[in-house]
Amino acid sequence: MTGAARQVRSLTKGGRDCRRLISSRLSGRQLQWWSPRRPSPARPLGCLPGSSVRLPALPQPRGQAVVRRLLSNLVKQPVGCWTVMMSLESVPPKYAQLVQTLQRRIEAGDYPPGTLLPSENQLIQEFSVSRPTVVAALRVLREQGWIESQQGKGRFVRGRPAMASVEQKRPGQAYLTTPENDTTGDVVEVGAVTAPNRVGVLLDVSPKSKVFVRRRLIVRDAEPTELVSLWLPLDLSGGTDLTSGEPLRQGLREHLQARKGVRFDHIVEQITARMPSADEARQLGMPKNIPLLAVFGAVRDASGRPLAVVEVLLPANRHELEDAYPIT
């Protein structure tokens, strides 16, 4: 059985054991037949891979009925075993999957605004889940503003929340999580430099200390649009690919967590305005009399320790910053 990224669960030949595993979890799974053979050093399990079949991914309860009939035929195979190939990738909890399904139905108009959402019992029967799973999913939908509860009447659909329609990553967060090669641009500077005053304060380093900077000029529609700089303490830059002049295939957050073991917890964001330097005006192709919007995202761990600073410089005549937040 190959692939470190896969987990194998054996289904023995016994039909009763096999049918016991019939559930919505098997819908859409890949089954692999393994034939017995004499064990050898190369194959200590003594099995050879044979035919494989993918179970149909069908809605419940019809999907379970089809899977049940198919598995009943599969267990009639000669001596051997079937295995279910299950990905080790993180699978959302059942309540989260139910939340996503109900959100898609609301957006598609299956549950129009103002209509009554199916009851808990109806959702339990349709999705073959437990009551706590349904209750948890409905709580999330209510807290996010997709539905509202009315005492004695039930839960009514409100529609897609206005906040969800404008929600997007903030500038600092976007550059930390998005792989560099997903955006067009050039690395224009990497190396150790003296920390600017604001960066030094945000990184909590001594004045005139050396820090590491990785700066990229982002281009959109063949026009330079922003300068993005990642500032790090020197000890965090060692042993990484941040000194490379090539775009990273990972987001900065993912790369630093994998190489240095640091865990980003939150960002403190500051927005200021200033006039560009001569080099900044030249790189961004902007007049010197147009101000810059400077967005600083100070990245910290759970204890509040500074880990990095993301600086995004935006020509004020080409950008506007929009935010949305609930009134509580």
C-alpha positions as CSV (number, residue, x, y, z in Angstrom):
1,M,0.0,0.0,0.0
2,T,1.8,3.1,-1.2
3,G,1.6,6.8,-0.2
4,A,2.6,8.2,3.2
5,A,-0.4,10.6,2.9
6,R,-2.9,7.8,3.1
7,Q,-4.4,5.8,5.9
8,V,-5.7,2.3,5.2
9,R,-8.6,0.7,7.0
10,S,-9.1,-3.0,6.4
11,L,-12.5,-4.4,5.6
12,T,-12.3,-8.1,6.3
13,K,-14.1,-10.7,4.1
14,G,-16.9,-11.1,6.6
15,G,-20.0,-9.5,5.2
16,R,-21.3,-8.6,8.6
17,D,-18.1,-6.7,9.5
18,C,-18.1,-5.0,6.1
19,R,-21.7,-3.9,6.3
20,R,-21.2,-2.6,9.8
21,L,-19.0,0.1,8.3
22,I,-21.7,1.3,5.9
23,S,-22.2,5.0,6.6
24,S,-22.0,8.3,4.8
25,R,-18.3,8.2,5.4
26,L,-17.9,5.5,2.8
27,S,-19.7,7.5,0.1
28,G,-17.2,8.5,-2.6
29,R,-14.3,6.5,-1.1
30,Q,-11.8,4.4,-3.1
31,L,-11.7,0.7,-2.3
32,Q,-8.6,-1.4,-3.1
33,W,-8.6,-5.2,-3.3
34,W,-5.5,-7.0,-1.9
35,S,-4.8,-10.6,-2.8
36,P,-2.9,-12.8,-0.3
37,R,0.5,-14.2,-1.3
38,R,3.5,-15.7,0.4
39,P,5.1,-13.1,2.6
40,S,8.5,-11.8,1.6
41,P,11.0,-9.2,2.8
42,A,9.7,-6.8,0.2
43,R,6.1,-7.4,1.1
44,P,5.9,-8.5,4.8
45,L,2.1,-8.2,4.7
46,G,1.9,-10.9,2.1
47,C,-0.6,-9.0,-0.1
48,L,-0.7,-7.8,-3.7
49,P,-2.7,-4.9,-4.9
50,G,-5.5,-5.8,-7.3
51,S,-8.5,-4.1,-8.7
52,S,-10.0,-1.0,-7.2
53,V,-13.4,0.6,-7.2
54,R,-14.7,4.0,-6.1
55,L,-18.0,4.0,-4.2
56,P,-20.5,6.5,-5.5
57,A,-20.9,9.8,-3.8
58,L,-24.7,10.1,-3.7
59,P,-27.1,12.0,-1.4
60,Q,-28.4,10.3,1.6
61,P,-30.3,8.0,2.1
62,R,-30.1,6.9,-1.6
63,G,-26.4,6.9,-1.4
64,Q,-26.3,4.5,1.6
65,A,-28.6,2.1,-0.2
66,V,-26.4,2.0,-3.3
67,V,-23.2,1.6,-1.3
68,R,-24.9,-1.2,0.7
69,R,-25.7,-3.2,-2.4
70,L,-22.2,-2.6,-3.9
71,L,-20.5,-3.8,-0.7
72,S,-22.7,-6.8,-0.5
73,N,-21.3,-7.9,-3.9
74,L,-17.7,-7.0,-3.0
75,V,-17.6,-9.3,0.0
76,K,-18.3,-12.3,-2.3
77,Q,-14.8,-11.9,-3.7
78,P,-12.3,-14.7,-3.1
79,V,-10.2,-14.8,0.1
80,G,-8.5,-11.4,0.6
81,C,-9.5,-8.0,1.9
82,W,-10.8,-4.7,0.7
83,T,-9.4,-1.5,2.1
84,V,-10.8,1.9,2.2
85,M,-8.3,4.6,1.2
86,M,-8.8,7.6,3.4
87,S,-7.0,10.9,3.1
88,L,-5.1,12.2,6.1
89,E,-5.9,15.7,5.1
90,S,-8.0,17.5,7.7
91,V,-11.7,16.7,7.4
92,P,-14.0,19.4,8.8
93,P,-16.1,18.3,11.8
94,K,-19.6,17.1,11.0
95,Y,-21.2,20.2,12.3
96,A,-18.9,22.4,10.1
97,Q,-19.8,20.4,7.0
98,L,-23.5,20.9,7.9
99,V,-22.9,24.6,8.3
100,Q,-21.3,24.8,4.8
101,T,-24.1,22.8,3.2
102,L,-26.8,25.0,4.7
103,Q,-24.9,28.2,3.7
104,R,-24.7,27.0,0.1
105,R,-28.4,26.2,0.1
106,I,-29.2,29.7,1.5
107,E,-27.0,31.3,-1.2
108,A,-28.5,29.2,-3.9
109,G,-32.0,30.3,-2.9
110,D,-33.2,26.8,-1.7
111,Y,-33.9,28.5,1.6
112,P,-35.0,32.1,0.7
113,P,-34.8,34.9,3.3
114,G,-37.8,34.9,5.5
115,T,-38.6,31.2,5.1
116,L,-38.6,28.7,7.9
117,L,-35.5,26.6,8.1
118,P,-36.1,22.8,8.4
119,S,-36.5,21.6,11.9
120,E,-33.8,19.8,13.9
121,N,-35.6,16.5,13.4
122,Q,-35.8,17.1,9.6
123,L,-32.0,17.9,9.5
124,I,-31.1,14.9,11.6
125,Q,-33.1,12.6,9.2
126,E,-31.8,14.2,6.0
127,F,-28.1,14.3,6.9
128,S,-28.0,11.2,9.2
129,V,-26.3,13.1,12.0
130,S,-26.8,13.4,15.7
131,R,-28.9,16.1,17.5
132,P,-25.8,17.8,19.1
133,T,-24.3,18.1,15.6
134,V,-27.4,19.9,14.3
135,V,-27.6,22.1,17.3
136,A,-23.9,23.1,17.0
137,A,-24.4,23.9,13.3
138,L,-27.5,26.0,13.9
139,R,-25.7,27.9,16.7
140,V,-22.9,28.8,14.3
141,L,-25.4,30.0,11.6
142,R,-27.2,32.1,14.2
143,E,-24.1,33.7,15.5
144,Q,-22.9,34.5,12.0
145,G,-26.2,36.1,11.1
146,W,-27.4,33.6,8.5
147,I,-30.5,32.7,10.5
148,E,-32.5,34.0,13.5
149,S,-34.5,32.1,16.1
150,Q,-38.0,33.1,17.2
151,Q,-39.4,31.6,20.4
152,G,-42.1,29.1,19.7
153,K,-41.9,29.5,15.9
154,G,-38.6,28.1,14.8
155,R,-35.5,29.3,13.0
156,F,-35.9,31.7,10.0
157,V,-33.5,32.4,7.2
158,R,-32.0,35.9,7.1
159,G,-29.9,35.3,4.0
160,R,-26.2,35.9,3.4
161,P,-25.0,38.3,6.1
162,A,-24.0,41.7,4.8
163,M,-20.7,41.3,6.7
164,A,-19.9,38.1,4.8
165,S,-20.3,39.9,1.4
166,V,-17.5,42.4,2.2
167,E,-15.3,40.3,4.4
168,Q,-11.8,39.9,3.0
169,K,-8.3,39.5,4.1
170,R,-6.6,42.6,5.4
171,P,-3.5,43.7,3.5
172,G,-1.0,42.4,6.1
173,Q,-2.8,39.1,6.5
174,A,-3.1,38.5,2.8
175,Y,0.6,38.8,2.2
176,L,1.4,36.4,5.1
177,T,-0.9,33.7,3.9
178,T,-0.9,33.9,0.1
179,P,2.0,32.1,-1.7
180,E,4.3,34.7,-3.3
181,N,4.2,33.0,-6.7
182,D,0.4,33.7,-6.8
183,T,1.1,37.4,-7.3
184,T,3.2,39.0,-10.1
185,G,6.2,40.9,-8.8
186,D,9.9,41.0,-8.2
187,V,12.0,40.6,-5.1
188,V,13.9,44.0,-5.0
189,E,15.7,43.6,-1.7
190,V,16.8,40.9,0.8
191,G,19.3,41.1,3.6
192,A,20.2,42.6,6.9
193,V,19.6,46.4,7.4
194,T,19.2,48.8,10.2
195,A,15.7,48.7,11.5
196,P,13.6,51.9,10.8
197,N,12.3,53.5,14.0
198,R,8.7,52.2,13.6
199,V,9.8,48.7,12.6
200,G,12.3,48.6,15.5
201,V,9.5,49.5,18.0
202,L,7.1,46.9,16.6
203,L,9.8,44.2,16.7
204,D,10.9,45.3,20.2
205,V,14.5,45.6,19.2
206,S,17.1,48.1,20.4
207,P,17.5,51.3,18.3
208,K,19.8,50.9,15.3
209,S,19.7,47.1,15.6
210,K,20.1,45.0,12.4
211,V,17.0,43.2,11.2
212,F,16.2,41.1,8.1
213,V,14.0,42.5,5.3
214,R,12.5,40.9,2.3
215,R,10.9,43.4,-0.1
216,R,8.8,42.7,-3.2
217,L,7.4,45.1,-5.8
218,I,3.9,43.9,-6.7
219,V,2.7,44.5,-10.3
220,R,-0.9,44.3,-11.4
221,D,-2.1,45.0,-15.0
222,A,1.5,45.8,-16.0
223,E,1.7,48.6,-13.4
224,P,3.5,48.6,-10.0
225,T,0.9,48.9,-7.3
226,E,2.5,48.3,-3.9
227,L,5.7,47.6,-2.1
228,V,5.5,44.8,0.4
229,S,8.3,44.3,3.0
230,L,8.7,41.5,5.5
231,W,10.8,42.5,8.6
232,L,12.2,39.8,10.9
233,P,14.7,39.5,13.7
234,L,17.9,38.1,12.3
235,D,17.6,34.8,14.1
236,L,14.3,34.0,12.4
237,S,15.6,34.5,8.9
238,G,18.4,31.9,9.2
239,G,17.7,28.5,7.7
240,T,14.9,29.8,5.5
241,D,14.4,30.5,1.8
242,L,13.7,34.1,2.5
243,T,17.1,35.2,1.2
244,S,16.2,33.8,-2.3
245,G,15.4,36.1,-5.1
246,E,12.7,33.8,-6.3
247,P,9.1,34.0,-5.2
248,L,8.2,31.5,-2.5
249,R,5.7,28.7,-3.3
250,Q,4.4,29.0,0.2
251,G,2.8,31.8,2.2
252,L,5.3,33.5,4.5
253,R,3.4,32.2,7.5
254,E,3.5,28.6,6.3
255,H,7.1,28.9,5.4
256,L,8.2,30.3,8.8
257,Q,6.1,27.8,10.7
258,A,7.6,24.9,8.8
259,R,11.2,26.1,9.0
260,K,11.4,27.9,12.4
261,G,8.5,26.3,14.3
262,V,7.0,29.7,15.2
263,R,3.2,30.0,15.5
264,F,1.5,33.2,14.4
265,D,-1.4,34.1,16.7
266,H,-2.6,37.6,15.8
267,I,-1.7,40.8,14.0
268,V,-1.8,44.4,15.4
269,E,-2.4,46.6,12.4
270,Q,-1.5,50.3,12.1
271,I,-2.2,52.6,9.1
272,T,-0.4,55.8,8.5
273,A,0.1,58.3,5.6
274,R,3.4,59.9,4.6
275,M,5.1,61.2,1.5
276,P,7.2,58.7,-0.5
277,S,11.0,58.7,-0.6
278,A,12.7,59.2,-4.0
279,D,13.4,55.5,-4.3
280,E,9.8,54.6,-3.4
281,A,8.4,57.0,-5.9
282,R,10.6,55.6,-8.6
283,Q,9.8,52.0,-7.8
284,L,6.1,52.6,-7.7
285,G,6.1,55.0,-10.7
286,M,4.2,57.7,-8.8
287,P,4.6,61.5,-8.5
288,K,6.6,62.6,-5.4
289,N,3.7,64.9,-4.4
290,I,1.3,62.0,-3.9
291,P,1.2,60.5,-0.4
292,L,1.6,56.8,0.5
293,L,-0.7,54.8,2.7
294,A,1.6,52.7,4.9
295,V,0.0,49.6,6.5
296,F,2.0,47.9,9.3
297,G,1.0,44.5,10.5
298,A,2.8,43.5,13.6
299,V,2.7,39.7,13.9
300,R,2.8,38.2,17.4
301,D,2.5,34.8,19.0
302,A,0.0,33.9,21.7
303,S,2.1,35.4,24.4
304,G,2.3,38.7,22.6
305,R,6.0,38.3,21.6
306,P,6.7,40.1,18.3
307,L,7.7,37.7,15.5
308,A,7.5,39.8,12.3
309,V,6.3,43.0,10.7
310,V,4.6,43.2,7.3
311,E,4.8,46.7,5.7
312,V,2.6,47.4,2.7
313,L,3.1,50.8,0.9
314,L,0.2,51.8,-1.3
315,P,0.1,55.0,-3.5
316,A,-2.9,56.9,-2.2
317,N,-4.2,57.8,-5.6
318,R,-4.5,54.1,-6.6
319,H,-6.0,52.5,-3.5
320,E,-8.7,52.8,-1.0
321,L,-9.0,50.8,2.2
322,E,-12.5,49.5,3.2
323,D,-13.4,47.8,6.5
324,A,-16.7,46.5,7.8
325,Y,-17.6,45.5,11.4
326,P,-20.7,44.7,13.3
327,I,-22.4,47.2,15.7
328,T,-22.7,45.5,19.1
